[in-house]
Amino acid sequence: MSHKITLITGATSGIGKETAIALAKKDHTLYLLVRDGTRGEQLKQDIVGQTGNQDIHVVLCNLADMQSVRKAATQINERLTTINVLINNAGGIFDEFQHTADGLEQTFATNHLGHFLLTLSLMPLLLNGKGRVINVSSEAHKPAKTEWINDMQFEHKEYSAFKAYALAKLLNIYFTKSLVDHFGAQGITAYALHPGLVNTGFGGSLSGLGSLLMMLARPFMITAEEGAQTSIYLATEPGIESLSGQYFKKKKPAKISSAAKYVPARERLWQLSEDLVRNV
């Protein structure tokens, strides 16, 4: 899987950055989809300096803004004819309820809907490359319940940062399996993963109990480099096509919650997501 064209969202920090550096060392052509162009360009220079790989490109893309996603996808479609690997790595947990510019709940938009729109907008290129789609999920999906899909954007119940995040990580697994349902016969493979409890700036906006829990967990966290290993494995390992649709932990298929196995919920998510991106 060397000399591949790989796209990564959320590459300017944490496991996204470490994944990008590792893949650059393996001679992947990288497209870094970032919210902050200055940080993106700095990362590009850092990667070139560390690896000698000059084939690094920066594309502005805010996953919480559907117009920004569309603009990024248009630029990529104009520049490329094929994509081999798409790593949907960007994510976030938000202490307070926030609406995006599109009127969407921030956690849902950032962790799921932006990646849904991006992936489908790039699907012709992915099909050309028999592409792999890698979605960074989490063990945090396990408390989420299927019925939460009935109110994914917390319009009818009190907002909880941890519930919103757990649901988003469940949606990442649904999306992975649905990609196989819709495009697997055409050569697309898709994988979800848990990176581990990683010591990065993730969750830094939390306050109160959330901040306390993150502080208590920090001594037990792994490094970003360690947390990137499963993403790197899924982006580069040959011969894993038969494992498409599965959820990985420490480079191996892992158990998912019973809710994550519920087919009607994931089919409903796909339809709701299509309706939303059509109307925003």
Secondary structure as UniProt FT lines:
FT   STRAND          5..9
FT   HELIX           14..25
FT   TURN            26..27
FT   STRAND          29..34
FT   HELIX           37..51
FT   STRAND          56..60
FT   TURN            63..64
FT   HELIX           66..79
FT   STRAND          85..88
FT   TURN            101..102
FT   HELIX           106..108
FT   HELIX           109..113
FT   HELIX           114..121
FT   HELIX           123..128
FT   TURN            129..130
FT   STRAND          132..136
FT   HELIX           139..141
FT   TURN            142..143
FT   HELIX           146..151
FT   TURN            152..153
FT   HELIX           161..183
FT   HELIX           184..186
FT   STRAND          189..194
FT   TURN            202..205
FT   HELIX           208..217
FT   HELIX           218..220
FT   HELIX           224..227
FT   HELIX           229..236
FT   TURN            238..239
FT   HELIX           241..243
FT   TURN            244..245
FT   STRAND          247..249
FT   TURN            250..251
FT   STRAND          252..253
FT   HELIX           259..261
FT   HELIX           263..279
//
